[in-house]
């Protein structure tokens, strides 16, 4: 029979107080988690600040919903004709999922929006 090896981790029994070294490990782990949270929070704050500082520099596109409910993105302001929106000859248009931007209707189209690129 071979002997079982002990895990490096120690599991605490609730009724027995941890030793000083165990307390120190717990406090170090907690401090590390707090630092990580603070680092993430400061990174998110920096991203938000950069976003708002460069708001005018962010690219804009137009979003419009046709009378049939289809949703389109336009690189130039589209014109409406016969229940549909059309882009200018110098622009491009791309159809997107119609469930996006439920607040955009045919009646309030086109709407100018800013693009923010986020790495996933």
C-alpha positions in Angstrom: 0.0 0.0 0.0 1.2 3.5 -0.8 0.8 6.4 1.6 -1.4 9.3 0.6 0.3 12.6 0.2 -1.0 15.5 2.2 -2.3 18.5 0.3 -0.3 21.7 0.7 -3.6 23.5 1.5 -4.9 23.2 4.9 -8.6 23.0 5.5 -9.9 24.8 8.6 -12.2 23.3 11.0 -14.7 26.0 12.1 -14.5 25.3 15.8 -10.7 25.5 16.0 -9.1 28.9 15.7 -6.4 29.2 13.0 -2.8 29.4 14.0 -0.8 32.7 13.6 0.8 31.5 10.4 -2.6 30.6 9.0 -4.0 34.0 10.0 -1.1 35.6 8.2 -1.8 33.6 5.0 -5.4 34.6 5.2 -4.6 38.2 5.6 -2.1 38.2 2.8 -4.7 36.5 0.5 -7.3 39.1 1.5 -4.8 42.0 0.9 -4.0 40.6 -2.6 -7.7 40.4 -3.5 -8.2 43.9 -2.3 -5.3 45.1 -4.4 -6.7 43.3 -7.4 -10.1 44.9 -6.9 -8.5 48.4 -6.5 -6.4 47.8 -9.6 -9.5 46.8 -11.6 -11.5 49.7 -10.3 -8.8 52.2 -11.1 -8.4 50.7 -14.6 -12.1 51.0 -15.3 -12.1 54.6 -14.0 -9.2 55.4 -16.4 -11.1 53.8 -19.3 -14.2 55.8 -18.5 -12.2 59.1 -18.2 -10.5 58.5 -21.5 -13.8 57.7 -23.1 -15.4 60.9 -22.1 -12.3 63.0 -22.8 -12.2 61.7 -26.4 -16.0 61.7 -26.9 -15.7 64.2 -29.8 -13.0 62.1 -31.5 -15.0 58.8 -31.4 -16.4 57.8 -34.8 -20.1 58.3 -35.3 -22.5 56.3 -37.4 -26.2 56.5 -38.1 -28.7 53.8 -37.1 -32.1 53.6 -38.7 -35.0 51.2 -38.6 -36.9 50.6 -41.8 -40.7 50.4 -41.9 -40.4 46.5 -42.0 -38.5 46.5 -38.7 -35.0 45.8 -40.1 -32.2 47.7 -38.5 -29.3 49.2 -40.4 -26.0 51.1 -39.7 -25.0 53.9 -42.1 -21.6 55.6 -42.3 -23.3 58.7 -43.7 -26.7 60.2 -42.8 -29.4 58.2 -44.6 -32.3 59.6 -46.5 -35.8 58.1 -46.1 -38.0 57.1 -49.1 -40.9 54.7 -49.4 -40.5 53.3 -45.8 -36.8 52.6 -46.2 -33.6 54.5 -45.5 -30.9 54.8 -48.2 -27.3 55.9 -47.7 -25.5 58.4 -49.9 -23.3 57.2 -52.8 -20.2 57.9 -50.7 -21.5 55.9 -47.7 -21.8 52.3 -46.6 -24.7 50.5 -44.9 -24.7 47.3 -42.9 -27.7 45.3 -41.6 -27.6 44.4 -37.9 -29.7 42.3 -35.6 -33.1 44.0 -35.3 -33.3 43.3 -31.6 -30.5 45.8 -31.0 -31.6 49.3 -30.1 -35.3 48.5 -29.4 -35.8 52.2 -28.7 -35.0 53.1 -32.3 -38.2 53.0 -34.4 -39.0 54.0 -38.0 -40.6 57.2 -36.7 -37.5 58.4 -34.8 -34.9 57.2 -37.3 -32.2 58.0 -38.2 -30.3 58.3 -34.9 -26.6 59.3 -34.6 -24.6 57.1 -32.3 -20.9 57.0 -31.2 -18.9 53.8 -31.6 -16.8 52.5 -28.8 -14.6 49.5 -29.5 -14.0 47.2 -26.6 -11.7 44.2 -26.7 -13.5 41.1 -25.6 
